[in-house]
Amino acid sequence: MKKSLLANTLALALAAAAVGAVHAEDTLKKIKDSGAVTMGVRESSGALSYTLGDGKYVGYHVEICQRVLADVQKSLGLAKLDVKYQPVTSQNRIPLVQNGTVDIECGSTTNNKAREKDVSFAVTTFVEEVRMVTKANSGISSINQLAGRTVATTTGTTSVQTLRKHERASGLDFKEVFGKDHADSFLLLESGRADAFVMDGSLLAGLVSKSKNPADFKIVGEVLSVEPIAIMFRKDDPAFKKAVDDSIKAMMKSGEINKLYDKWLLQAIPPANTKVGLAMSDNLKAAIANPNDKPAEDYAKK
């Protein structure tokens, strides 16, 4: 009886694993069979991925993904591809990719070794420098001035770990508050409930540019960490990874990536037609010249 039960349990586990493996490896088949694909997007990830309202999403990574999916559609011989947009948050983006709700996540996700255990990443298309934004009149210009202050960051992001690491290393004692998304974190600063907001530089620049009074805020202090940002999809799907990587590498080779960067990070963007004004970093220039999917830990070794 016990042996039979054990055998049945083992058989069910193997069957579930087999189904999971097929599911994980068949994104291209899933897209071809359904004529549809679900893109994970962010509501407020600066110029990389954000909403204009009414279900419309735009940004540097959104447009890169749109071009990738156009290439996938062409390679699969589909006359039409229905691209569905699924808003994700820092907390749920990885689970939604893992369970098949989202096929390709086009937000502002850091590629690191911990996440590589659960998901896969395309070649790096953005390299972030984590910094902090404060009120321009705060007098804060360094992380060393945060003692006794309240610091905001966004739940579920790598900046939380970065902040804690610097807190331990410096011996500073500051209070942490958490926004549910980047817009919420910025509101904590804007409303005076936080003295600084630590996050990716591009996100901070985008939020400042779209605020009511951009001159009221300043991005200050040292670079706290350098992080490669990449498009994310399910693990153990080499065919889909190759399709995404090949499309991105072609954009890098043709110079199209540089044009998209210029469009979204250096030119006026909707809805307020303001400029983020973030020049391309040397790290990103290197990643475009030599495409790779190195995790954040490799950047920390430099």
C-alpha positions in Angstrom: 0.0 0.0 0.0 2.8 2.4 1.0 4.9 1.4 -1.9 2.0 1.9 -4.3 1.3 5.3 -2.9 5.0 6.3 -3.1 5.1 5.1 -6.8 1.9 7.1 -7.6 3.3 10.2 -5.9 6.6 9.8 -7.8 4.8 9.3 -11.1 2.7 12.5 -10.5 5.8 14.5 -9.6 7.6 13.3 -12.8 4.5 14.1 -14.9 4.3 17.6 -13.4 8.0 18.1 -14.0 7.6 17.0 -17.6 4.7 19.3 -18.2 6.7 22.2 -16.6 9.6 21.4 -18.8 7.5 21.4 -22.0 5.8 24.6 -20.8 9.1 26.3 -20.2 10.7 25.4 -23.5 7.8 26.1 -25.8 7.3 29.9 -25.7 7.7 30.1 -29.5 5.2 27.3 -30.0 2.8 28.9 -27.6 3.0 32.2 -29.5 2.6 30.5 -32.9 -0.3 28.3 -31.8 -2.2 31.2 -30.1 -1.2 34.1 -32.3 -0.7 36.0 -29.1 2.0 37.0 -26.7 1.9 38.7 -23.3 4.4 41.5 -22.5 5.0 42.5 -18.9 5.2 46.2 -18.5 5.6 48.7 -15.7 3.3 51.6 -14.7 6.2 53.9 -13.6 9.7 52.6 -14.4 10.9 56.0 -15.7 11.7 56.2 -19.4 12.2 52.4 -19.6 8.6 51.4 -19.2 5.6 53.4 -18.2 1.9 54.0 -18.9 0.2 56.9 -20.7 -3.2 55.6 -19.4 -6.0 53.8 -21.2 -3.9 50.6 -21.4 -1.1 52.3 -23.5 2.5 51.5 -22.4 5.6 53.1 -23.8 9.3 53.5 -23.1 12.8 52.4 -24.2 12.4 48.7 -23.1 8.8 48.6 -24.3 9.8 49.7 -27.8 12.8 47.3 -27.8 10.4 44.5 -27.0 7.9 45.6 -29.6 10.6 45.3 -32.2 11.8 41.9 -30.9 8.2 40.6 -31.1 7.8 41.9 -34.6 10.9 39.9 -35.5 9.5 36.8 -33.7 6.2 37.3 -35.6 8.1 37.4 -38.9 10.2 34.3 -38.1 7.1 32.3 -37.1 5.3 33.3 -40.4 2.4 34.9 -38.5 0.2 37.3 -40.5 -0.9 38.9 -37.2 0.4 38.8 -33.6 -1.8 40.0 -30.8 0.5 41.7 -28.2 -1.2 41.9 -24.8 0.1 44.2 -22.1 0.2 43.0 -18.5 1.2 45.5 -15.8 3.7 44.0 -13.3 5.2 45.2 -10.1 8.7 44.7 -8.5 7.1 42.0 -6.3 5.1 39.9 -8.8 7.1 40.2 -12.1 9.2 37.1 -11.5 6.3 34.8 -10.4 4.2 36.0 -13.4 7.0 35.1 -15.8 7.6 31.7 -14.0 3.9 30.7 -14.1 3.4 31.6 -17.8 1.2 34.7 -17.3 3.9 36.9 -18.9 6.0 35.7 -21.8 8.5 38.6 -22.0 9.0 41.2 -19.3 10.0 44.6 -20.5 10.5 46.8 -17.5 13.6 47.6 -15.4 14.7 44.3 -14.0 18.3 43.8 -12.7 20.0 40.6 -14.0 21.7 39.0 -11.0 22.7 35.5 -10.0 19.9 35.0 -7.5 17.2 35.7 -10.2 19.0 33.6 -12.7 17.9 30.6 -10.6 14.3 31.4 -11.4 14.3 33.2 -14.8 16.4 34.0 -17.8 17.6 37.3 -19.2 18.4 38.6 -22.7 21.6 40.5 -23.4 21.9 43.7 -21.4 20.1 46.7 -22.9 20.6 49.1 -20.0 23.1 49.6 -17.2 21.9 51.3 -14.1 23.7 53.3 -11.6 21.9 53.3 -8.3 21.8 56.8 -6.6 19.5 58.9 -4.5 17.2 61.8 -5.1 16.5 64.5 -2.5 14.7 67.8 -2.2 17.0 70.4 -3.7 17.0 72.4 -0.5 17.6 69.4 1.8 21.4 69.9 2.1 21.9 66.2 1.6 24.7 65.4 -0.9 26.0 62.0 0.3 24.8 58.8 1.8 26.9 59.7 4.9 24.4 62.5 5.6 21.5 60.1 6.0 22.0 59.4 9.7 18.7 59.8 11.5 16.9 60.5 8.3 14.1 58.6 6.5 15.0 56.9 3.2 12.5 55.6 0.7 12.9 52.7 -1.8 10.6 50.4 -3.6 9.5 47.0 -2.3 10.9 44.1 -4.2 13.8 45.9 -5.8 17.6 45.3 -5.6 17.9 48.8 -4.3 16.6 47.6 -0.9 19.6 45.2 -0.6 21.9 47.9 -1.8 20.6 50.4 0.8 20.9 47.8 3.7 24.4 46.9 2.6 25.6 50.5 2.7 23.8 51.0 6.1 25.7 48.1 7.6 29.1 49.1 6.0 28.8 52.7 7.0 27.3 52.1 10.5 24.7 54.8 9.7 21.3 54.4 11.3 18.4 55.6 9.1 14.8 54.7 8.9 13.5 52.8 5.8 10.1 53.3 4.3 8.8 51.4 1.2 6.7 52.5 -1.7 4.6 49.8 -3.5 5.9 51.1 -6.8 8.4 53.8 -8.0 5.7 56.5 -8.2 4.6 55.7 -4.7 8.2 55.9 -3.4 8.7 59.3 -5.1 5.5 60.5 -3.5 7.0 59.6 -0.1 9.8 62.1 -0.9 7.6 64.6 -2.6 5.2 64.7 0.4 8.0 65.0 3.0 7.5 61.5 4.5 11.1 60.6 3.3 14.2 62.7 3.1 15.7 60.7 0.2 14.7 58.1 -2.3 17.3 55.5 -3.4 16.7 53.8 -6.8 18.1 53.4 -10.3 19.3 56.7 -11.7 17.2 56.5 -14.9 14.0 56.0 -12.9 14.9 58.8 -10.6 15.6 61.1 -13.5 12.3 60.1 -15.2 10.3 60.7 -12.0 11.9 64.1 -11.5 11.3 65.2 -15.1 7.6 64.3 -14.8 7.1 66.0 -11.4 5.2 69.2 -10.9 8.4 71.2 -10.1 11.5 69.3 -11.4 13.8 72.1 -10.0 12.7 71.1 -6.5 14.6 67.9 -6.7 18.3 66.8 -7.1 19.9 63.5 -7.9 22.9 63.4 -5.6 25.6 61.3 -3.9 27.9 58.5 -4.9 27.0 55.7 -7.2 25.9 52.9 -4.8 25.9 50.1 -7.3 26.1 49.3 -11.0 23.5 47.0 -12.3 22.8 45.5 -15.7 19.1 45.8 -16.7 17.7 43.3 -19.2 14.5 41.9 -20.7 13.3 38.8 -18.8 11.6 35.6 -19.8 11.1 32.0 -18.6 14.1 29.9 -17.7 15.2 26.9 -19.8 13.9 28.1 -23.1 17.0 28.4 -25.3 15.0 28.8 -28.5 13.1 31.8 -27.2 16.3 33.3 -25.6 18.1 33.0 -29.0 15.2 34.7 -30.8 15.2 37.6 -28.4 19.0 37.9 -28.2 19.4 37.7 -32.0 16.8 40.5 -32.5 18.5 42.8 -29.9 22.0 42.1 -31.2 20.8 43.1 -34.7 19.5 46.4 -33.3 22.9 46.9 -31.5 24.8 46.2 -34.7 22.7 48.5 -36.8 22.8 51.4 -34.3 19.1 51.2 -33.7 19.5 50.7 -30.0 21.4 54.0 -29.8 18.6 55.7 -31.7 16.0 54.3 -29.2 18.1 55.4 -26.3 18.3 58.9 -27.7 14.6 58.9 -28.3 13.6 57.9 -24.8 16.4 59.2 -22.5 17.6 62.3 -24.3 14.7 63.7 -26.2 11.3 65.1 -24.9 8.9 62.3 -24.2 5.1 62.1 -23.5 2.9 62.9 -21.8 4.5 66.1 -20.5 7.1 66.4 -23.3 9.9 66.7 -20.8 13.5 65.3 -21.2 14.9 62.7 -18.8 18.4 63.9 -20.0 20.4 60.9 -19.0 23.5 60.5 -21.1 24.5 56.9 -22.0 27.0 55.5 -19.5 30.3 54.0 -20.5 29.1 50.6 -19.1 26.1 50.6 -21.5 28.3 51.6 -24.4 30.5 48.6 -23.6 27.5 46.3 -23.4 26.3 47.4 -26.8 29.7 47.1 -28.3 30.1 43.5 -26.9 26.6 42.1 -26.2 26.5 39.9 -23.1 24.1 38.7 -20.4 26.6 39.1 -17.5 24.8 39.4 -14.0 25.3 42.3 -11.6 27.9 40.3 -9.7 30.3 40.5 -12.6 30.1 44.3 -12.6 30.9 44.4 -8.9 34.2 42.7 -9.6 35.5 45.6 -11.6 
